């Protein structure tokens, strides 16, 4: 991309990443073996820049030989400047995130370490090339005397062959404590020999019997897609937005707006998956340390999966490549990292007028913007959907392989489930902290909590069925830590403080959180103290450019409970009329099932944003009737079956019966 064409929200290009990394690598202070973690645009500075100018960025570089790290500010080149490096600010050397390259380096060193080789030999394992060591985050569990070291601990796995599913064969009882800088095992815990899994865990086609027969499902759009892409600007139906991508959060949506007649009305300034926290709730010695900030301790960007392989999206697809800085300071391109496509989504609206025998129905379609991140054993799909009626949905699809532990003969798991002989899957949870920089009808918004109450006044409620909806404006940050509660029909309105609709109400979007849980950990435990933000289901803050991540800037080996949103809210800034940032926490309590082994069918959770007094009436009244009448009727032996007008399927649609096929394996995919 030429500099003149760049918008400040565009993802960093390979040239921009390379030119800044080259300048940093030329600095002598980083030593002979530097390690890098992430480069990102400094959004608060860049948002005021004209297109084509250089962009302010920051990155982290480490000198492991000197136990030193810095946050470096820099500028990429543009029409007005050459690339340059600015400040170097020291960072606690143990706290930057762990790159995939750093993880591979320490894993290889651990496999070849005499201490681990000796312990493996006791278990009959002599070929360490078939052993996996996964470096796991150590935050809160640093051994005494090593608190200042940059540490990790290893979960250890064994494969019977190169293409075996190693995550089906945990080597129970072995826990190497790893120094990420020296690539050494500083301690090796051995909790005793437990028999290995006696059953394979391969999930490839034909492993467990012949494949079933599945009829072809053709996904065609003969007139092409309904969206337009100009660089990273996307327009579709009445929606427009920009695609962004960062090292820490992965896919970003910027400047989401909806065209209402001749007016472009803003909804969100920015939307992202800001953090993911996965605590395991099992005291087993190879499980109790498992509690990860997968974004802050590793990064969504470099974990993003290329969608070149497989069939993640169907139909007429537009892909965006993603570019990140790897752990060695080199540019890494993830081909087809982000997918953009349309899906049929069943019925948009329908009514049958039985008095005159007529029906009106509109098929719904949605625009889906998605990416997948593979975090060792688990795979997470993130799907933002824009709907024709103004709704916005986020769906998270959890799949991949359960993180399991070994279990001895005759034992049953106390804090999990058996999924295979000698293999238990611990109970655990997944929390996704979403960041929504709201801009509902403009920059100044407020957060209002709404709940239902029975009308207790008998004069007003003589039949006992009257219910009132009670609204509470969240005035300031200290009151902006809220809980979802289906028993009270709790939802939230994000209101514009300056605009009203024709009924005198503030124009607004409604936020609902149907998927929540609570943390089942004792107060004061590491699991509870590490991620205090999961104690609530919704947080809100006034926009501050320095408050980027809900868990804090550097959560890896951070002091417990000291940073992030719970610290920010102590400022108690006013929220009514602020540039508002809301932080929904969606979550799932995962009590595993045998049917989720050896690979887990996708489990779906998410949130929903709906216009609530934002439009004058149903904004999808202008969606035209379907035109392909025959396509919405099932095949019938009677070739002359009557096709009633108005019941056709949209000729740009996908599945004629409205089923979700977003992760299907059949149909035409145009890459």
TAVENRA-V717229 format. One record per residue. RES is the residue in one small letter. PSI is psi in degrees with one decimal (* if undefined). Layout:
((RES,PSI) (RES,PSI))
This chain:
((x,132.5) (x,148.1) (x,-36.0) (x,-23.1) (x,-6.8) (x,132.8) (x,151.7) (x,-25.2) (x,-10.6) (x,145.9) (x,151.3) (x,140.3) (x,162.3) (x,-38.3) (x,-40.9) (x,-44.7) (x,-45.5) (x,-40.6) (x,-35.8) (x,-43.1) (x,-37.3) (x,-40.9) (x,-39.8) (x,-40.9) (x,-23.4) (x,-7.8) (x,129.3) (x,-24.7) (x,-18.4) (x,-7.9) (x,-172.1) (x,-17.2) (x,56.6) (x,156.4) (x,145.9) (x,153.5) (x,92.6) (x,144.0) (x,139.7) (x,150.2) (x,137.4) (x,90.4) (x,-38.9) (x,-30.1) (x,-37.0) (x,-24.9) (x,-18.9) (x,0.8) (x,149.5) (x,155.0) (x,140.8) (x,-15.7) (x,161.1) (x,159.4) (x,138.8) (x,134.5) (x,167.2) (x,148.5) (x,168.1) (x,133.1) (x,143.8) (x,146.2) (x,94.8) (x,-23.8) (x,-22.5) (x,6.6) (x,54.8) (x,150.7) (x,153.5) (x,148.4) (x,121.5) (x,130.7) (x,148.7) (x,172.7) (x,137.3) (x,164.8) (x,155.8) (x,-169.9) (x,-18.8) (x,0.2) (x,158.0) (x,159.8) (x,143.3) (x,157.9) (x,137.9) (x,-106.3) (x,155.2) (x,111.5) (x,122.0) (x,143.6) (x,143.4) (x,118.9) (x,-20.2) (x,-9.1) (x,-17.7) (x,156.4) (x,165.7) (x,124.3) (x,161.9) (x,-35.7) (x,-41.5) (x,-39.6) (x,-41.1) (x,-37.7) (x,-46.6) (x,-31.5) (x,-43.4) (x,-42.3) (x,-38.6) (x,-41.6) (x,-32.5) (x,4.7) (x,136.5) (x,-37.5) (x,-44.6) (x,-38.7) (x,-41.2) (x,-42.9) (x,-36.3) (x,-39.0) (x,-34.4) (x,-21.3) (x,11.7) (x,15.9) (x,113.1) (x,-20.0) (x,94.5) (x,-8.6) (x,-18.8) (x,7.6) (x,137.1) (x,140.7) (x,118.8) (x,111.4) (x,125.7) (x,152.7) (x,147.3) (x,-0.3) (x,122.7) (x,-11.3) (x,24.2) (x,130.0) (x,150.6) (x,134.7) (x,-11.0) (x,19.1) (x,-27.2) (x,-0.8) (x,153.6) (x,107.7) (x,163.3) (x,167.6) (x,157.4) (x,130.7) (x,139.5) (x,135.8) (x,157.7) (x,140.5) (x,147.4) (x,-20.1) (x,171.2) (x,-38.6) (x,15.6) (x,156.5) (x,96.1) (x,-28.4) (x,-3.5) (x,-7.5) (x,75.2) (x,142.3) (x,95.3) (x,147.2) (x,-17.2) (x,123.9) (x,95.8) (x,134.8) (x,122.6) (x,140.1) (x,113.9) (x,-25.7) (x,-46.4) (x,-8.6) (x,40.5) (x,152.9) (x,113.2) (x,-22.3) (x,150.5) (x,110.0) (x,134.3) (x,108.6) (x,15.8) (x,153.1) (x,127.3) (x,138.8) (x,144.4) (x,163.4) (x,136.3) (x,3.4) (x,138.5) (x,164.5) (x,26.2) (x,142.6) (x,11.9) (x,162.6) (x,130.3) (x,-6.2) (x,-39.4) (x,27.0) (x,171.8) (x,148.2) (x,145.0) (x,162.1) (x,131.1) (x,123.0) (x,145.4) (x,143.9) (x,107.0) (x,126.9) (x,107.5) (x,147.2) (x,83.2) (x,-24.2) (x,10.7) (x,177.1) (x,160.9) (x,-0.9) (x,161.6) (x,141.6) (x,124.7) (x,96.8) (x,-110.7) (x,11.7) (x,126.0) (x,134.5) (x,140.5) (x,129.4) (x,-122.5) (x,4.4) (x,150.6) (x,149.9) (x,171.1) (x,141.6) (x,127.3) (x,170.6) (x,131.1) (x,163.4) (x,-41.6) (x,-39.2) (x,-11.8) (x,-132.6) (x,133.6) (x,140.9) (x,127.3) (x,147.8) (x,56.6) (x,121.5) (x,161.8) (x,128.2) (x,116.0) (x,97.8) (x,-119.5) (x,6.2) (x,130.2) (x,114.0) (x,124.9) (x,150.0) (x,-53.2) (x,138.0) (x,-31.8) (x,141.8) (x,133.5) (x,162.1) (x,108.0) (x,-32.3) (x,156.1) (x,130.0) (x,129.1) (x,95.3) (x,138.0) (x,139.7) (x,57.7) (x,132.1) (x,5.1) (x,139.6) (x,-21.4) (x,11.0) (x,-26.4) (x,-23.7) (x,-9.2) (x,98.4) (x,110.9) (x,140.9) (x,91.1) (x,-27.0) (x,-50.3) (x,-26.5) (x,-15.2) (x,-53.4) (x,124.9) (x,-34.2) (x,-59.6) (x,-17.2) (x,-3.7) (x,134.4) (x,139.2) (x,133.8) (x,19.1) (x,-35.6) (x,146.2) (x,-163.4) (x,71.4) (x,-34.0) (x,150.0) (x,156.0) (x,-155.5) (x,111.5) (x,143.2) (x,126.2) (x,150.0) (x,128.3) (x,152.9) (x,144.1) (x,132.9) (x,165.2) (x,122.9) (x,178.9) (x,-15.2) (x,2.5) (x,17.4) (x,153.5) (x,131.5) (x,127.0) (x,129.5) (x,100.8) (x,135.4) (x,49.3) (x,-28.9) (x,135.4) (x,135.6) (x,121.9) (x,163.6) (x,149.4) (x,141.4) (x,142.5) (x,48.3) (x,-138.2) (x,129.5) (x,-51.9) (x,158.6) (x,143.6) (x,138.3) (x,117.8) (x,94.9) (x,-18.2) (x,-32.7) (x,2.3) (x,34.7) (x,151.4) (x,140.9) (x,129.7) (x,142.9) (x,130.9) (x,143.0) (x,140.9) (x,156.5) (x,153.5) (x,127.2) (x,128.5) (x,120.8) (x,158.4) (x,158.5) (x,138.7) (x,130.4) (x,115.5) (x,85.6) (x,-105.7) (x,-33.7) (x,150.8) (x,132.3) (x,124.9) (x,135.5) (x,119.2) (x,108.3) (x,127.7) (x,130.9) (x,132.4) (x,158.4) (x,-20.0) (x,13.9) (x,-2.1) (x,150.6) (x,131.1) (x,145.3) (x,125.2) (x,130.5) (x,125.6) (x,118.3) (x,121.8) (x,-162.3) (x,-146.0) (x,132.5) (x,143.7) (x,112.5) (x,170.4) (x,163.4) (x,158.3) (x,142.4) (x,164.6) (x,136.4) (x,-0.6) (x,151.1) (x,141.9) (x,135.8) (x,-30.2) (x,37.1) (x,-154.7) (x,148.4) (x,134.2) (x,-13.6) (x,158.8) (x,126.7) (x,18.6) (x,123.8) (x,147.6) (x,114.6) (x,150.4) (x,138.1) (x,179.4) (x,157.9) (x,123.9) (x,134.5) (x,114.8) (x,116.5) (x,139.4) (x,121.5) (x,107.8) (x,103.7) (x,152.6) (x,51.5) (x,106.5) (x,16.9) (x,178.9) (x,-19.3) (x,113.2) (x,167.9) (x,159.7) (x,127.3) (x,126.9) (x,135.4) (x,134.7) (x,163.4) (x,142.7) (x,142.4) (x,135.5) (x,115.0) (x,-14.6) (x,113.0) (x,-29.0) (x,-37.1) (x,-20.9) (x,63.0) (x,-22.8) (x,-1.9) (x,10.3) (x,4.8) (x,134.1) (x,138.5) (x,148.1) (x,121.8) (x,129.9) (x,138.8) (x,117.9) (x,129.1) (x,103.6) (x,-36.5) (x,172.5) (x,-36.2) (x,-19.3) (x,5.3) (x,45.0) (x,102.6) (x,160.7) (x,135.1) (x,151.2) (x,99.7) (x,-27.7) (x,-17.8) (x,9.8) (x,45.2) (x,131.4) (x,175.7) (x,145.6) (x,129.7) (x,105.3) (x,147.4) (x,135.4) (x,-1.9) (x,-10.9) (x,142.8) (x,159.3) (x,-174.7) (x,-9.9) (x,4.8) (x,5.1) (x,152.5) (x,134.5) (x,142.8) (x,164.2) (x,143.1) (x,134.2) (x,125.1) (x,142.6) (x,87.8) (x,-12.6) (x,102.9) (x,166.7) (x,-173.5) (x,156.0) (x,121.6) (x,72.8) (x,148.6) (x,140.9) (x,135.5) (x,-11.6) (x,159.2) (x,-44.1) (x,-41.5) (x,-39.8) (x,-26.4) (x,-36.0) (x,69.8) (x,-18.7) (x,-18.9) (x,-3.2) (x,-13.6) (x,165.9) (x,-16.4) (x,133.4) (x,159.3) (x,142.7) (x,160.5) (x,138.0) (x,130.1) (x,122.4) (x,-21.0) (x,-12.1) (x,81.4) (x,-35.4) (x,131.8) (x,-27.7) (x,4.7) (x,167.9) (x,-41.2) (x,81.5) (x,-15.1) (x,120.8) (x,35.9) (x,158.7) (x,137.6) (x,132.9) (x,8.6) (x,-16.0) (x,174.3) (x,-157.6) (x,-31.6) (x,-28.7) (x,-40.6) (x,-38.0) (x,-12.1) (x,-23.7) (x,-24.8) (x,45.4) (x,149.1) (x,145.9) (x,-16.0) (x,104.6) (x,15.4) (x,165.7) (x,102.4) (x,137.3) (x,121.5) (x,144.7) (x,80.9) (x,143.5) (x,108.5) (x,147.2) (x,165.6) (x,136.6) (x,113.9) (x,99.8) (x,104.9) (x,160.1) (x,149.4) (x,-28.6) (x,-6.2) (x,17.5) (x,140.8) (x,-2.5) (x,147.2) (x,121.1) (x,144.2) (x,127.7) (x,132.8) (x,129.7) (x,169.0) (x,-164.7) (x,170.7) (x,134.9) (x,125.7) (x,138.7) (x,134.7) (x,89.3) (x,11.8) (x,-40.2) (x,162.3) (x,-36.9) (x,-173.1) (x,114.3) (x,-4.4) (x,18.7) (x,-18.8) (x,2.4) (x,125.4) (x,157.7) (x,154.5) (x,156.5) (x,-18.6) (x,80.1) (x,-41.3) (x,-22.8) (x,-15.3) (x,10.8) (x,138.9) (x,152.4) (x,141.7) (x,144.3) (x,-23.9) (x,100.2) (x,-16.7) (x,17.6) (x,137.5) (x,134.8) (x,112.3) (x,131.5) (x,146.4) (x,-2.5) (x,13.7) (x,168.7) (x,139.5) (x,129.1) (x,-8.2) (x,1.0) (x,-180.0) (x,-92.0) (x,120.2) (x,-16.7) (x,8.8) (x,13.9) (x,148.4) (x,126.3) (x,23.7) (x,-23.2) (x,29.3) (x,170.1) (x,7.9) (x,164.7) (x,171.7) (x,131.0) (x,119.3) (x,103.9) (x,*))
